[in-house]
């Protein structure tokens, strides 16, 4: 059974995105979070990946994220964010992809499209979405969430240097 807080997250993609960006800000282990390399990388992913989702589809785009992050980094991200630990400001590119992937899978978990086991194992989660014909619905219902992540990341974190 969902609690009131979980009901709010289920029903409101904006609140869910705000909650996740606040979590990331608490977990980045630098004094000025806006200048953190991880925050900059996350901001870049929030700007880059919605277009990739549109171009190649949800599952291929999230598979790309997982490939860029890698299993070890994804597991570290999940464990750290779940426990509100601290992320040191290194391996920012891999972590930026891992955080983006984790937040999208976490949102799908809130929406009950995947379960906890599939959140822990992105390959299983993406397989569930693809095989069960949930990709279209996932893409459609995740849009307001990813749009809000982009807006918030642009407001909170500085841009990556090119």
FIMARKOL-337333 format. One line per 5 residues: number of its first residue (from 1); their letters; for each residue y, x negated, z negated of N, C-alpha, C. Coordinates in Angstrom, 1 decimal. Atoms other than C-alpha are relative to their C-alpha. Layout:
BEGIN
NUM> a> Y:X:Z:Y:X:Z:Y:X:Z | ...
//
This chain:
BEGIN
1> xxxxx> -1.2:-0.8:0.0:0.0:0.0:0.0:1.2:-0.9:0.0 | -1.3:0.8:-0.1:3.5:-1.3:0.9:0.9:0.3:-1.2 | -1.1:-0.2:1.0:6.1:-1.8:-1.8:1.2:0.4:0.7 | -1.3:-0.4:-0.6:9.6:-0.5:-1.2:0.6:-1.2:0.8 | -0.5:1.1:-0.7:10.7:-4.0:-0.2:-0.8:-0.3:1.3
6> xxxxx> 0.8:0.2:-1.2:7.8:-4.3:2.3:0.3:1.1:1.0 | -0.3:-1.1:-0.9:8.7:-0.8:3.6:1.3:-0.3:0.7 | -1.3:0.4:-0.6:12.3:-2.1:4.2:-0.2:-1.0:1.1 | 0.2:1.0:-1.0:11.0:-5.1:6.1:-0.8:0.6:1.2 | 0.8:-0.7:-1.1:8.5:-2.9:8.1:1.0:0.8:0.9
11> xxxxx> -0.8:-0.9:-0.7:11.2:-0.5:9.1:1.3:-0.7:0.6 | -1.2:0.6:-0.4:14.1:-2.9:9.6:-0.1:-1.4:0.5 | 0.2:1.3:-0.5:13.8:-5.9:11.9:1.2:-0.9:-0.4 | -1.2:0.8:0.4:17.3:-7.0:10.9:-0.1:-0.6:-1.4 | 0.3:0.5:1.4:16.5:-7.2:7.2:-1.1:-1.0:0.0
16> xxxxx> 1.1:0.9:0.0:13.3:-9.0:8.0:0.5:-1.4:0.5 | -0.6:1.2:-0.5:15.2:-11.6:10.0:0.9:-0.7:-1.0 | -0.9:0.5:1.1:17.8:-12.0:7.3:-0.8:-0.7:-1.1 | 0.9:0.5:1.1:15.1:-12.5:4.7:-0.6:-1.4:0.4 | 0.7:1.2:-0.4:13.4:-15.2:6.8:1.0:-1.2:0.1
21> xxxxx> -1.0:1.1:-0.1:16.6:-17.2:7.5:0.5:-0.4:-1.3 | -0.3:0.4:1.4:17.5:-17.1:3.8:-1.0:-0.8:-0.6 | 1.1:0.8:0.5:14.1:-18.4:3.0:0.0:-1.4:0.6 | -0.1:1.3:-0.6:14.5:-21.2:5.5:1.1:-0.8:-0.6 | -1.2:0.7:0.6:17.9:-22.1:4.1:-0.4:-0.5:-1.4
26> xxxxx> 0.4:0.5:1.4:16.4:-22.3:0.5:-1.0:-1.1:0.1 | 1.0:1.0:-0.1:13.6:-24.5:1.8:0.4:-1.3:0.6 | -0.4:1.3:-0.6:15.5:-27.1:3.7:0.6:-0.9:-1.0 | -0.4:0.9:1.1:15.9:-30.1:1.5:1.1:-1.0:0.4 | -1.2:0.8:-0.3:19.3:-31.4:2.5:1.2:0.7:-0.7
31> xxxxx> -1.2:-0.6:0.7:22.7:-30.8:0.8:0.7:1.0:0.8 | -0.7:-0.9:-0.9:24.4:-29.2:3.8:-1.0:0.5:1.0 | 1.1:-0.5:-0.9:21.8:-27.0:5.4:0.5:0.2:1.4 | -0.5:-0.3:-1.4:24.1:-26.2:8.4:-0.2:-1.2:0.9 | 0.1:1.3:-0.8:23.8:-29.9:9.5:-1.4:-0.5:0.0
36> xxxxx> 1.3:0.5:0.0:20.1:-30.2:8.9:-0.6:-0.1:1.4 | 0.7:0.2:-1.3:18.0:-31.5:11.8:-1.0:1.2:0.2 | 0.9:-1.1:-0.1:15.4:-28.8:11.1:0.7:1.3:0.4 | -0.8:-1.2:-0.3:18.0:-26.1:11.1:0.5:0.0:1.5 | -0.4:0.1:-1.4:19.4:-27.4:14.4:-1.1:0.3:1.0
41> xxxxx> 1.1:-0.2:-0.9:16.0:-27.5:16.0:-0.4:1.5:0.0 | 0.3:-1.5:0.1:15.2:-23.9:14.7:1.0:0.8:0.8 | -1.0:-0.6:-0.8:18.5:-22.8:16.2:-0.3:-0.1:1.5 | 0.4:0.2:-1.4:17.5:-24.3:19.5:-1.2:0.8:0.5 | 1.1:-0.8:-0.4:14.2:-22.6:19.5:0.3:1.5:0.1
46> xxxxx> -0.5:-1.4:0.0:15.9:-19.2:18.7:0.7:0.3:1.3 | -0.7:-0.2:-1.3:18.0:-19.7:21.8:-0.9:-0.1:1.2 | 0.8:0.4:-1.2:15.3:-21.1:24.1:-1.2:1.0:0.2 | 1.3:-0.7:-0.1:12.2:-19.0:23.3:0.0:1.4:0.4 | -0.1:-1.4:-0.6:13.3:-15.4:24.0:-0.1:0.0:1.5
51> xxxxx> 0.0:0.1:-1.4:13.8:-16.4:27.6:-1.4:-0.4:0.5 | 1.4:0.3:-0.3:10.3:-18.0:27.7:-0.9:1.1:-0.2 | 0.8:-1.2:0.2:8.8:-14.9:26.3:0.2:1.0:1.2 | -0.3:-0.9:-1.2:10.5:-12.9:29.1:-0.7:-0.6:1.3 | 0.6:0.6:-1.2:9.3:-15.4:31.7:-1.5:0.0:0.1
56> xxxxx> 1.5:0.2:-0.1:5.7:-16.0:30.8:-0.8:0.9:-0.8 | 0.7:-0.9:0.9:4.8:-13.4:28.2:0.0:-0.5:-1.4 | 0.0:0.3:1.5:4.5:-13.3:24.4:-1.1:-1.0:-0.4 | 1.1:0.9:0.4:1.1:-15.0:24.0:0.2:-1.4:0.6 | -0.2:1.4:-0.5:1.8:-17.9:26.4:1.2:-0.7:-0.7
61> xxxxx> -1.2:0.6:0.7:5.2:-18.5:24.8:-0.3:-0.5:-1.4 | 0.3:0.4:1.4:3.8:-18.5:21.3:-1.1:-1.1:0.0 | 1.0:1.1:-0.2:0.9:-20.7:22.5:0.8:-1.4:0.2 | -0.9:1.1:-0.3:3.6:-23.1:23.8:0.6:-0.5:-1.3 | -0.5:0.4:1.4:5.2:-23.1:20.3:-1.0:-0.7:-0.8
66> xxxxx> 1.1:0.6:0.8:1.9:-23.8:18.7:-0.4:-1.4:0.5 | 0.2:1.3:-0.6:1.3:-26.7:21.1:1.0:-1.0:-0.4 | -1.1:0.9:0.4:4.7:-28.2:20.3:0.0:-0.3:-1.5 | 0.1:0.2:1.4:4.2:-27.7:16.6:-1.2:-0.8:-0.4 | 1.3:0.6:0.4:0.6:-28.6:16.2:-0.5:0.7:-1.2
71> xxxxx> 0.6:-0.7:1.1:-1.9:-27.3:13.7:0.4:-0.5:-1.3 | -0.3:0.6:1.2:-1.1:-29.7:11.0:1.4:0.3:-0.5 | -1.4:-0.3:0.3:2.7:-29.1:11.1:0.1:1.5:-0.3 | 0.0:-1.4:0.3:2.1:-25.3:11.3:-0.5:0.3:-1.4 | 0.6:-0.2:1.4:-0.1:-25.4:8.2:1.0:-0.4:-1.0
76> xxxxx> -1.0:0.5:1.0:2.5:-27.5:6.4:1.2:1.0:-0.1 | -1.1:-1.0:0.0:5.3:-25.0:7.4:-0.4:1.2:-0.8 | 0.4:-1.2:0.7:3.3:-22.0:6.3:-0.2:-0.2:-1.5 | 0.2:0.3:1.4:2.3:-23.5:3.0:1.4:-0.2:-0.7 | -1.4:0.2:0.6:5.9:-24.7:2.3:0.8:1.3:-0.1
81> xxxxx> -0.8:-1.3:0.0:7.6:-21.4:3.2:-0.7:1.0:-0.9 | 0.7:-1.0:0.9:4.9:-19.3:1.4:0.3:-0.3:-1.4 | -0.2:0.4:1.4:5.5:-21.3:-1.8:1.5:-0.3:-0.3 | -1.4:0.3:0.1:9.3:-21.7:-1.2:0.2:-1.5:-0.5 | -0.1:1.4:0.2:8.8:-25.5:-1.3:1.2:-0.6:0.8
86> xxxxx> -1.1:0.6:-0.7:11.1:-28.0:0.3:-0.5:-0.7:1.2 | 0.3:0.6:-1.3:11.0:-29.2:3.9:1.0:-1.2:0.1 | -0.9:1.2:-0.2:12.3:-32.8:4.3:0.5:0.1:1.5 | -0.7:-0.1:-1.3:14.6:-33.2:7.3:-0.5:-1.1:1.0 | 0.7:0.9:-1.0:12.1:-35.0:9.6:-0.9:0.8:0.8
91> xxxxx> 0.9:-0.8:-1.0:9.8:-34.1:12.5:0.6:1.3:0.3 | -0.8:-1.2:-0.1:12.5:-31.6:13.2:-0.4:0.8:1.3 | 0.4:-0.7:-1.1:11.3:-30.7:16.7:-1.2:0.8:-0.2 | 1.2:-0.7:0.3:7.8:-29.9:15.7:0.2:1.1:-1.1 | -0.3:-1.0:1.0:9.0:-28.1:12.6:0.8:1.2:0.5
96> xxxxx> -0.8:-1.1:-0.6:11.5:-26.1:14.6:-0.9:1.0:0.7 | 1.0:-0.8:-0.7:8.7:-24.8:16.8:-0.9:0.7:-1.0 | 0.9:-0.6:1.0:6.4:-24.2:13.8:0.6:1.1:-0.8 | -0.7:-1.0:0.7:9.0:-22.3:11.9:0.2:1.3:0.8 | -0.2:-1.1:-0.9:9.8:-20.1:14.9:-1.3:0.8:0.1
101> xxxxx> 1.3:-0.6:-0.2:6.1:-19.4:15.5:-0.4:0.8:-1.3 | 0.3:-0.6:1.2:5.5:-18.7:11.8:0.8:1.3:-0.3 | -0.8:-1.2:0.3:8.4:-16.3:11.5:-0.4:1.2:0.9 | 0.5:-1.1:-0.9:7.2:-14.3:14.6:-1.3:0.5:-0.4 | 1.3:-0.4:0.4:3.7:-14.2:13.4:0.1:0.8:-1.4
106> xxxxx> -0.2:-0.7:1.3:4.9:-13.2:9.9:0.5:1.4:0.2 | -0.6:-1.3:-0.4:6.9:-10.4:11.5:-1.2:0.9:0.5 | 1.2:-0.8:-0.5:3.7:-9.2:13.3:-0.9:0.4:-1.1 | 0.8:-0.3:1.2:1.9:-9.3:10.0:0.7:1.1:-0.8 | -0.7:-1.1:0.7:4.6:-7.1:8.4:-0.2:1.3:0.7
111> xxxxx> 0.2:-1.2:-0.8:4.1:-4.7:11.3:-1.4:0.4:0.1 | 1.4:-0.3:0.0:0.4:-4.8:10.7:-0.7:-0.1:1.3 | 0.6:0.2:-1.3:-0.4:-6.0:14.2:-1.1:-1.2:-0.1 | 1.0:1.0:0.3:-2.3:-9.0:12.7:-0.2:0.0:-1.5 | 0.3:0.0:1.5:-3.8:-9.7:9.3:0.3:-1.4:-0.5
116> xxxxx> -0.4:1.3:0.7:-3.3:-12.6:6.8:-0.8:-1.1:0.6 | 0.8:1.1:-0.6:-6.2:-14.6:8.3:0.5:-0.4:1.3 | -0.6:0.3:-1.3:-4.6:-14.4:11.7:1.3:-0.7:-0.1 | -1.2:0.7:0.3:-1.3:-15.5:10.2:-0.3:-1.4:-0.3 | 0.4:1.3:0.4:-3.0:-18.5:8.8:-0.6:-0.8:1.2
121> xxxxx> 0.6:0.7:-1.1:-4.7:-19.3:12.1:0.6:0.6:1.3 | -0.7:-0.5:-1.2:-2.3:-18.8:15.1:-0.9:0.3:1.2 | 0.9:-0.2:-1.1:-5.1:-19.1:17.6:-0.7:1.4:-0.1 | 0.6:-1.3:0.3:-6.8:-16.1:16.0:1.0:1.1:0.2 | -1.0:-1.0:-0.1:-3.6:-14.2:15.8:0.4:0.3:1.4
126> xxxxx> -0.3:-0.2:-1.4:-2.7:-14.8:19.4:-1.1:0.7:0.8 | 1.2:-0.6:-0.7:-6.2:-13.9:20.5:0.0:1.5:-0.3 | -0.1:-1.5:0.4:-5.9:-10.6:18.5:1.0:0.7:0.8 | -1.1:-0.6:-0.7:-2.6:-9.8:20.2:-0.4:0.2:1.5 | 0.3:0.0:-1.4:-3.9:-10.6:23.7:-1.3:0.9:0.3
131> xxxxx> 1.3:-0.7:-0.3:-7.5:-9.2:23.5:0.1:1.5:-0.3 | -0.1:-1.4:0.5:-6.6:-6.0:21.7:1.1:0.8:0.8 | -1.0:-0.8:-0.8:-3.9:-5.0:24.3:1.3:0.2:-0.8 | -1.1:-0.2:0.8:-1.2:-5.4:21.7:1.2:-0.8:0.5 | -1.0:0.9:-0.4:0.9:-7.9:23.7:1.3:0.7:0.4
136> xxxxx> -1.1:-0.8:-0.4:3.2:-5.3:25.3:0.8:0.6:-1.2 | -0.6:-0.5:1.2:3.9:-3.6:22.0:0.6:-1.0:-0.9 | -0.6:1.1:0.8:4.4:-6.9:20.2:1.3:-0.5:0.6 | -1.2:0.5:-0.7:6.9:-8.0:22.8:1.1:1.0:-0.2 | -1.1:-1.0:0.1:8.8:-4.8:22.6:0.5:0.2:-1.4
141> xxxxx> -0.4:-0.2:1.3:8.9:-4.4:18.9:0.6:-1.2:-0.7 | -0.5:1.3:0.6:9.7:-8.1:18.2:1.4:-0.3:0.5 | -1.3:0.3:-0.6:12.8:-8.1:20.4:1.2:0.1:-1.0 | -1.1:-0.1:0.9:15.3:-6.8:17.8:0.0:-1.1:-1.1 | 0.2:1.0:1.0:13.9:-9.3:15.3:0.4:-1.4:0.6
146> xxxxx> -0.3:1.3:-0.5:14.2:-12.3:17.6:1.5:-0.1:0.4 | -1.4:0.0:-0.3:17.7:-11.3:18.7:0.8:-0.2:-1.3 | -0.6:0.2:1.3:18.7:-11.2:15.0:-0.2:-1.4:-0.5 | 0.2:1.4:0.4:17.1:-14.6:14.3:0.9:-0.9:0.8 | -0.9:0.8:-0.8:19.1:-16.0:17.2:1.5:0.1:-0.5
151> xxxxx> -1.4:-0.1:0.5:22.4:-14.6:15.9:0.2:-0.7:-1.3 | -0.1:0.7:1.3:21.8:-15.8:12.4:-0.1:-1.5:0.1 | 0.2:1.4:-0.1:20.6:-19.2:13.4:1.3:-0.6:0.6 | -1.2:0.5:-0.6:23.7:-19.6:15.5:1.2:0.0:-1.0 | -1.0:-0.1:1.0:25.9:-18.6:12.6:-0.2:-1.0:-1.1
156> xxxxx> 0.3:0.8:1.1:24.1:-20.8:10.0:-0.1:-1.5:0.3 | 0.3:1.4:-0.3:23.1:-24.0:11.8:0.8:-0.5:1.2 | -0.8:0.6:-1.1:25.0:-26.4:14.0:-1.0:-0.1:1.2 | 0.8:0.1:-1.2:23.8:-26.8:17.6:-0.6:-1.4:0.1 | 0.6:1.3:-0.3:21.4:-29.6:18.6:0.9:-0.8:0.9
161> xx> -0.7:0.9:-0.9:23.0:-32.6:20.2:-0.8:-0.2:1.3 | 0.8:0.1:-1.3:22.0:-32.8:23.9:0.2:-1.4:0.6
//
